[in-house]
Amino acid sequence: MSFTLPDLPYAHDALQPYLSRETLEYHHDKHHKAYVDNGNKLLEGTDLAGKSLEEIVKASFGTNQALFNNAGQHYNHLHFWHWLKPNGGGAIPGELEKKIIEDLGSVEKAKEDFIQAGVSQFGSGWAWLAVKDGKIVVLKTQNGENPLVHGATPILGVDVWEHSYYIDYRNRRPDYLKAFVDHLVNWEYAAELYSKAI
């Protein structure tokens, strides 16, 4: 199975004013495309060619760093574009909201912890809501790592590599994360992944 760059599920300017057309052109058309192109080259001729993306991510972690970096980032970004939507934020679908309150204390606390995970991730990486051992947890990972390689299933992730926000926010990562949670997050997609994860 080779990697393919998907089209964005919305126009490049659909997330303005929170993420600009220029950010999406660089982030999707250049950065994500590079992970796809490099990943395909590195996959060629390995015993992982023909496996599913999840299998490739898990199997290459700790064994083939270059392949993992590109496969992991391809996996993360395939979901990332769907974790964003125009007029996002807002209400969380019932079942997911109930579970967030049960496991993380309250919706507000969950959002704060998620933002804090992104703010405190040193250097490049991601912040996550993931399902681990039947509970929703907040995680952060470095570089292209994701919850899959730590025994968990991601249901929401935010990219805190500088290329995801620097054009619009410069060094104001907390402002980008707040905009993500308040105005961009696609809770319906997170709820869909949550119901699959359980």
C-alpha positions as YAML, in Angstrom:
chain: A
units: angstrom
residues:
- id: 1
  name: MET
  ca: [0.00, 0.00, 0.00]
- id: 2
  name: SER
  ca: [1.58, 3.29, -1.02]
- id: 3
  name: PHE
  ca: [0.86, 6.59, 0.68]
- id: 4
  name: THR
  ca: [-1.34, 9.12, -1.13]
- id: 5
  name: LEU
  ca: [-1.80, 12.81, -0.35]
- id: 6
  name: PRO
  ca: [-5.54, 13.36, 0.17]
- id: 7
  name: ASP
  ca: [-7.31, 16.52, -0.93]
- id: 8
  name: LEU
  ca: [-8.23, 18.83, 1.92]
- id: 9
  name: PRO
  ca: [-11.87, 18.28, 2.97]
- id: 10
  name: TYR
  ca: [-12.48, 22.06, 2.54]
- id: 11
  name: ALA
  ca: [-11.04, 24.96, 0.53]
- id: 12
  name: HIS
  ca: [-7.59, 26.30, 1.47]
- id: 13
  name: ASP
  ca: [-9.17, 29.53, 2.74]
- id: 14
  name: ALA
  ca: [-12.09, 27.89, 4.61]
- id: 15
  name: LEU
  ca: [-10.46, 28.08, 8.06]
- id: 16
  name: GLN
  ca: [-9.77, 31.82, 8.01]
- id: 17
  name: PRO
  ca: [-9.27, 33.91, 10.09]
- id: 18
  name: TYR
  ca: [-7.90, 31.19, 12.41]
- id: 19
  name: LEU
  ca: [-5.67, 29.47, 9.83]
- id: 20
  name: SER
  ca: [-4.78, 31.27, 6.62]
- id: 21
  name: ARG
  ca: [-4.78, 30.00, 3.05]
- id: 22
  name: GLU
  ca: [-0.98, 30.39, 3.10]
- id: 23
  name: THR
  ca: [-0.62, 28.15, 6.16]
- id: 24
  name: LEU
  ca: [-2.72, 25.41, 4.56]
- id: 25
  name: GLU
  ca: [-0.87, 25.72, 1.24]
- id: 26
  name: TYR
  ca: [2.45, 25.18, 3.02]
- id: 27
  name: HIS
  ca: [1.24, 22.67, 5.60]
- id: 28
  name: HIS
  ca: [-0.85, 20.43, 3.33]
- id: 29
  name: ASP
  ca: [0.58, 20.98, -0.16]
- id: 30
  name: LYS
  ca: [4.25, 21.03, 0.83]
- id: 31
  name: HIS
  ca: [4.86, 19.50, 4.30]
- id: 32
  name: HIS
  ca: [2.29, 16.68, 4.13]
- id: 33
  name: LYS
  ca: [3.23, 15.99, 0.49]
- id: 34
  name: ALA
  ca: [6.88, 15.60, 1.54]
- id: 35
  name: TYR
  ca: [5.93, 12.98, 4.18]
- id: 36
  name: VAL
  ca: [3.99, 11.07, 1.48]
- id: 37
  name: ASP
  ca: [6.77, 11.26, -1.13]
- id: 38
  name: ASN
  ca: [9.58, 10.40, 1.31]
- id: 39
  name: GLY
  ca: [7.49, 7.69, 2.97]
- id: 40
  name: ASN
  ca: [6.82, 5.98, -0.36]
- id: 41
  name: LYS
  ca: [10.54, 5.97, -1.23]
- id: 42
  name: LEU
  ca: [11.47, 4.54, 2.17]
- id: 43
  name: LEU
  ca: [8.71, 1.92, 2.06]
- id: 44
  name: GLU
  ca: [9.79, 0.54, -1.31]
- id: 45
  name: GLY
  ca: [11.39, -2.89, -1.10]
- id: 46
  name: THR
  ca: [10.80, -3.31, 2.66]
- id: 47
  name: ASP
  ca: [8.77, -6.15, 4.16]
- id: 48
  name: LEU
  ca: [6.24, -3.51, 5.27]
- id: 49
  name: ALA
  ca: [5.23, -2.64, 1.69]
- id: 50
  name: GLY
  ca: [1.63, -3.78, 1.29]
- id: 51
  name: LYS
  ca: [0.77, -3.43, 5.00]
- id: 52
  name: SER
  ca: [-1.83, -0.98, 6.31]
- id: 53
  name: LEU
  ca: [-0.66, 2.47, 7.41]
- id: 54
  name: GLU
  ca: [-1.34, 1.64, 11.09]
- id: 55
  name: GLU
  ca: [0.75, -1.54, 10.78]
- id: 56
  name: ILE
  ca: [3.59, 0.37, 9.11]
- id: 57
  name: VAL
  ca: [3.53, 3.04, 11.83]
- id: 58
  name: LYS
  ca: [3.62, 0.49, 14.67]
- id: 59
  name: ALA
  ca: [6.19, -1.82, 13.05]
- id: 60
  name: SER
  ca: [8.62, 0.94, 12.02]
- id: 61
  name: PHE
  ca: [8.58, 2.65, 15.44]
- id: 62
  name: GLY
  ca: [11.97, 2.04, 17.06]
- id: 63
  name: THR
  ca: [13.17, -0.11, 14.14]
- id: 64
  name: ASN
  ca: [13.24, 2.13, 11.05]
- id: 65
  name: GLN
  ca: [13.29, 5.75, 12.25]
- id: 66
  name: ALA
  ca: [13.28, 7.41, 8.82]
- id: 67
  name: LEU
  ca: [10.28, 5.40, 7.62]
- id: 68
  name: PHE
  ca: [8.52, 5.89, 10.96]
- id: 69
  name: ASN
  ca: [9.01, 9.68, 10.85]
- id: 70
  name: ASN
  ca: [7.26, 9.94, 7.47]
- id: 71
  name: ALA
  ca: [4.63, 7.22, 8.00]
- id: 72
  name: GLY
  ca: [3.78, 8.59, 11.46]
- id: 73
  name: GLN
  ca: [3.40, 12.12, 10.15]
- id: 74
  name: HIS
  ca: [1.33, 10.89, 7.19]
- id: 75
  name: TYR
  ca: [-1.00, 9.06, 9.61]
- id: 76
  name: ASN
  ca: [-1.21, 12.09, 11.93]
- id: 77
  name: HIS
  ca: [-1.99, 14.49, 9.07]
- id: 78
  name: LEU
  ca: [-4.58, 12.23, 7.40]
- id: 79
  name: HIS
  ca: [-6.59, 12.69, 10.60]
- id: 80
  name: PHE
  ca: [-5.48, 16.27, 11.34]
- id: 81
  name: TRP
  ca: [-7.25, 17.68, 8.25]
- id: 82
  name: HIS
  ca: [-10.49, 16.08, 9.50]
- id: 83
  name: TRP
  ca: [-9.98, 17.30, 13.08]
- id: 84
  name: LEU
  ca: [-10.32, 20.82, 11.64]
- id: 85
  name: LYS
  ca: [-13.46, 22.29, 10.14]
- id: 86
  name: PRO
  ca: [-14.89, 25.70, 9.29]
- id: 87
  name: ASN
  ca: [-16.99, 26.98, 12.22]
- id: 88
  name: GLY
  ca: [-15.58, 24.27, 14.46]
- id: 89
  name: GLY
  ca: [-15.48, 24.13, 18.24]
- id: 90
  name: GLY
  ca: [-18.89, 24.26, 19.84]
- id: 91
  name: ALA
  ca: [-20.81, 21.40, 21.41]
- id: 92
  name: ILE
  ca: [-19.32, 17.93, 21.83]
- id: 93
  name: PRO
  ca: [-21.59, 15.03, 20.77]
- id: 94
  name: GLY
  ca: [-23.33, 13.42, 23.77]
- id: 95
  name: GLU
  ca: [-21.53, 10.09, 24.30]
- id: 96
  name: LEU
  ca: [-18.08, 11.64, 23.87]
- id: 97
  name: GLU
  ca: [-18.94, 14.57, 26.13]
- id: 98
  name: LYS
  ca: [-20.19, 12.19, 28.84]
- id: 99
  name: LYS
  ca: [-16.98, 10.13, 28.67]
- id: 100
  name: ILE
  ca: [-14.76, 13.25, 28.73]
- id: 101
  name: ILE
  ca: [-16.52, 14.47, 31.89]
- id: 102
  name: GLU
  ca: [-16.27, 11.01, 33.46]
- id: 103
  name: ASP
  ca: [-12.55, 10.54, 32.71]
- id: 104
  name: LEU
  ca: [-11.16, 14.09, 32.73]
- id: 105
  name: GLY
  ca: [-13.40, 15.91, 35.24]
- id: 106
  name: SER
  ca: [-15.18, 18.40, 32.98]
- id: 107
  name: VAL
  ca: [-15.19, 19.62, 29.39]
- id: 108
  name: GLU
  ca: [-13.43, 22.83, 30.47]
- id: 109
  name: LYS
  ca: [-10.71, 20.92, 32.30]
- id: 110
  name: ALA
  ca: [-10.25, 18.56, 29.35]
- id: 111
  name: LYS
  ca: [-9.81, 21.54, 27.00]
- id: 112
  name: GLU
  ca: [-7.36, 23.22, 29.40]
- id: 113
  name: ASP
  ca: [-5.32, 20.02, 29.83]
- id: 114
  name: PHE
  ca: [-5.27, 19.46, 26.05]
- id: 115
  name: ILE
  ca: [-4.08, 23.04, 25.41]
- id: 116
  name: GLN
  ca: [-1.49, 22.71, 28.20]
- id: 117
  name: ALA
  ca: [-0.17, 19.48, 26.66]
- id: 118
  name: GLY
  ca: [0.36, 21.35, 23.38]
- id: 119
  name: VAL
  ca: [1.90, 24.41, 25.04]
- id: 120
  name: SER
  ca: [4.30, 22.32, 27.14]
- id: 121
  name: GLN
  ca: [5.42, 19.98, 24.33]
- id: 122
  name: PHE
  ca: [9.03, 21.11, 23.95]
- id: 123
  name: GLY
  ca: [9.99, 21.55, 20.30]
- id: 124
  name: SER
  ca: [7.99, 19.78, 17.62]
- id: 125
  name: GLY
  ca: [5.21, 17.33, 18.38]
- id: 126
  name: TRP
  ca: [1.52, 16.79, 18.99]
- id: 127
  name: ALA
  ca: [-1.09, 16.97, 21.77]
- id: 128
  name: TRP
  ca: [-3.79, 14.32, 21.92]
- id: 129
  name: LEU
  ca: [-7.02, 13.02, 23.37]
- id: 130
  name: ALA
  ca: [-6.71, 9.25, 23.16]
- id: 131
  name: VAL
  ca: [-8.45, 6.14, 24.43]
- id: 132
  name: LYS
  ca: [-6.18, 3.99, 26.58]
- id: 133
  name: ASP
  ca: [-7.42, 0.99, 28.60]
- id: 134
  name: GLY
  ca: [-11.00, 2.16, 28.05]
- id: 135
  name: LYS
  ca: [-10.40, 5.70, 29.38]
- id: 136
  name: ILE
  ca: [-9.92, 9.03, 27.60]
- id: 137
  name: VAL
  ca: [-6.50, 10.47, 28.41]
- id: 138
  name: VAL
  ca: [-4.56, 13.60, 27.42]
- id: 139
  name: LEU
  ca: [-1.13, 12.86, 25.94]
- id: 140
  name: LYS
  ca: [1.66, 14.70, 24.19]
- id: 141
  name: THR
  ca: [4.26, 13.20, 21.88]
- id: 142
  name: GLN
  ca: [7.42, 14.45, 20.24]
- id: 143
  name: ASN
  ca: [8.01, 14.80, 16.50]
- id: 144
  name: GLY
  ca: [5.83, 12.35, 14.53]
- id: 145
  name: GLU
  ca: [4.97, 10.01, 17.39]
- id: 146
  name: ASN
  ca: [1.32, 9.35, 18.14]
- id: 147
  name: PRO
  ca: [-0.72, 7.38, 20.69]
- id: 148
  name: LEU
  ca: [-0.73, 4.26, 18.47]
- id: 149
  name: VAL
  ca: [2.88, 3.53, 19.40]
- id: 150
  name: HIS
  ca: [2.10, 3.99, 23.11]
- id: 151
  name: GLY
  ca: [-0.76, 1.49, 23.27]
- id: 152
  name: ALA
  ca: [-3.55, 4.04, 22.82]
- id: 153
  name: THR
  ca: [-5.97, 5.10, 20.06]
- id: 154
  name: PRO
  ca: [-6.00, 8.78, 19.08]
- id: 155
  name: ILE
  ca: [-9.39, 10.46, 18.82]
- id: 156
  name: LEU
  ca: [-8.22, 14.11, 18.61]
- id: 157
  name: GLY
  ca: [-4.82, 15.55, 17.84]
- id: 158
  name: VAL
  ca: [-3.31, 18.96, 17.25]
- id: 159
  name: ASP
  ca: [-0.06, 19.57, 15.41]
- id: 160
  name: VAL
  ca: [2.33, 21.84, 17.33]
- id: 161
  name: TRP
  ca: [5.17, 21.77, 14.80]
- id: 162
  name: GLU
  ca: [5.93, 25.41, 13.97]
- id: 163
  name: HIS
  ca: [4.92, 24.94, 10.32]
- id: 164
  name: SER
  ca: [1.33, 24.42, 11.49]
- id: 165
  name: TYR
  ca: [0.96, 27.86, 13.04]
- id: 166
  name: TYR
  ca: [4.00, 30.13, 12.58]
- id: 167
  name: ILE
  ca: [2.74, 32.06, 9.52]
- id: 168
  name: ASP
  ca: [-0.42, 33.08, 11.41]
- id: 169
  name: TYR
  ca: [0.66, 33.14, 15.06]
- id: 170
  name: ARG
  ca: [4.47, 33.52, 15.01]
- id: 171
  name: ASN
  ca: [5.64, 32.30, 18.44]
- id: 172
  name: ARG
  ca: [2.17, 32.49, 20.07]
- id: 173
  name: ARG
  ca: [1.53, 28.75, 20.30]
- id: 174
  name: PRO
  ca: [-1.03, 29.15, 23.15]
- id: 175
  name: ASP
  ca: [-3.15, 31.46, 20.94]
- id: 176
  name: TYR
  ca: [-3.08, 28.91, 18.10]
- id: 177
  name: LEU
  ca: [-4.14, 26.12, 20.48]
- id: 178
  name: LYS
  ca: [-6.95, 28.21, 21.93]
- id: 179
  name: ALA
  ca: [-8.19, 29.03, 18.40]
- id: 180
  name: PHE
  ca: [-8.01, 25.32, 17.54]
- id: 181
  name: VAL
  ca: [-10.15, 24.31, 20.54]
- id: 182
  name: ASP
  ca: [-12.61, 27.23, 20.36]
- id: 183
  name: HIS
  ca: [-13.06, 27.68, 16.59]
- id: 184
  name: LEU
  ca: [-11.57, 24.85, 14.54]
- id: 185
  name: VAL
  ca: [-11.97, 21.45, 16.20]
- id: 186
  name: ASN
  ca: [-14.31, 18.99, 14.50]
- id: 187
  name: TRP
  ca: [-15.86, 17.22, 17.50]
- id: 188
  name: GLU
  ca: [-18.07, 15.05, 15.24]
- id: 189
  name: TYR
  ca: [-14.94, 13.45, 13.75]
- id: 190
  name: ALA
  ca: [-13.47, 12.93, 17.23]
- id: 191
  name: ALA
  ca: [-16.75, 11.30, 18.30]
- id: 192
  name: GLU
  ca: [-16.64, 9.02, 15.26]
- id: 193
  name: LEU
  ca: [-13.10, 7.88, 16.16]
- id: 194
  name: TYR
  ca: [-14.14, 7.47, 19.79]
- id: 195
  name: SER
  ca: [-16.99, 5.13, 18.90]
- id: 196
  name: LYS
  ca: [-14.60, 3.04, 16.74]
- id: 197
  name: ALA
  ca: [-12.00, 2.98, 19.52]
- id: 198
  name: ILE
  ca: [-14.38, 1.47, 22.04]
...
